[in-house]
Amino acid sequence: MCNSLRDEQQLGQLFQNLIGNAVKFVPENRTPEVAVTAERDGALWRFEVADNGIGLEPAHAERIFRMFQRLHNRDSYPGTGIGLAIAKKVVERHGGTIWAEPRAVGGSAFRFTLPAQDVA
């Protein structure tokens, strides 16, 4: 997965963007809760960053990964609209896929896969 310092930095940025959004997109009256999990699934690692935030509509699940796409105005939630586009680019550069889904209990789940590399 990580063959160089640049790869490590990009993967760090991926987690920073996903966890940062999980904390940012929470109503003011709620304490943010974020769970990060990973499990091996054959030739892949499956990751999830789940939160108790404002959630997302399934219709917007793909749109949010486009550059400068925002679902809320800057007065409600600050940001540039590039964080998830960067996350998608990093995941795809490393041979994986990324998607988002609303959680049944509220909030969102951002899931992605990356190819597993066995260390000899």
Secondary structure, 3 states (H helix, E strand, C coil): CCCCHHHHHHHHHHHHHHHHHHHHCCCCCCCCCEEEEEEEECCEEEEEEEECCCCCCHHHCCHHHCCCCCCCCCCCCCCCCCHHHHHHHHHHHCCCCEEEEECCCCCEEEEEEEECCCCC
